[in-house]
């Protein structure tokens, strides 16, 4: 009888240790982040723009609106608006997460044709309606250019982000504009 009770007591203690161990694992994972509830919205910040002629073209007061496109919260549209860089809608962006942030991706590569007549893309691309300023006349015209999302993240607190784009302009000179939308206000390069 003592052996049975001892065996039963050992079994119960082992089961309690396993259950306790499982509970600790759940607590270490942290809170469950639900992109459906937290991520959609409009975020204002600034953009660090650059091209091969100028490596710091800032724009203040830019905005990015995130709109989820599926119930699971794994895809979205990004609507970017900037007085300097224009307006773009990047559709069907994939959202993933790790322990600290949301990540945005829509991998597309671009290749300039040998005759420099156009860019070829690995998948259909979105466009940006970019203002072109004539420095002599002060006039502004808007032209549409292909734009791709190169990378992006936003922390779970929704107060730290960087979303990077590339716009492909004049094909003959391989002119690419890089735009990096960030939280906060303009930071001068160090």
Long-range contacts (C-beta under 8 A, 24 or more apart in sequence): 30-99, 33-97, 33-156, 34-73, 35-68, 35-73, 35-74, 35-95, 35-97, 35-102, 36-68, 36-71, 36-72, 36-73, 38-156, 38-158, 39-66, 39-68, 39-73, 39-76, 39-95, 39-102, 39-154, 39-158, 40-66, 40-67, 40-68, 40-76, 41-65, 41-66, 41-158, 42-66, 43-154, 43-158, 43-161, 43-183, 45-161, 45-181, 45-182, 45-183, 45-184, 45-185, 46-181, 46-182, 46-184, 46-185, 46-186, 46-187, 47-82, 47-84, 47-85, 47-179, 47-180, 47-181, 47-182, 48-179, 48-180, 48-182, 48-187, 49-84, 49-85, 49-177, 49-178, 49-179, 49-180, 50-177, 50-178, 51-175, 51-176, 51-177, 51-178, 52-175, 52-176, 55-189, 56-188, 56-189, 57-84, 58-84, 58-186, 59-83, 59-84, 59-85, 60-185, 60-186, 62-181, 64-163, 64-181, 76-104, 78-104, 78-149, 78-152, 78-163, 80-128, 80-163, 80-165, 80-179, 80-181, 82-179, 82-181, 83-131, 84-131, 85-128, 85-130, 85-167, 85-177, 85-179, 86-128, 86-129, 86-130, 86-131, 86-142, 87-128, 87-129, 88-126, 88-127, 88-128, 88-129, 88-147, 88-165, 88-167, 89-126, 90-126, 90-147, 90-149, 90-165, 91-126, 93-149, 93-152, 100-155, 100-156, 101-153, 101-154, 101-155, 101-156, 102-153, 102-154, 102-155, 102-156, 103-152, 103-153, 104-149, 104-151, 104-152, 104-153, 104-154, 104-163, 105-149, 105-151, 105-152, 106-148, 106-149, 108-148, 108-149, 110-146, 110-148, 110-166, 110-168, 112-171, 112-174, 113-171, 116-171, 116-172, 116-173, 116-174, 117-171, 117-172, 118-171, 119-146, 119-168, 119-171, 121-146, 121-148, 128-165, 128-167, 130-167, 130-169, 130-177, 145-169, 145-177, 159-183
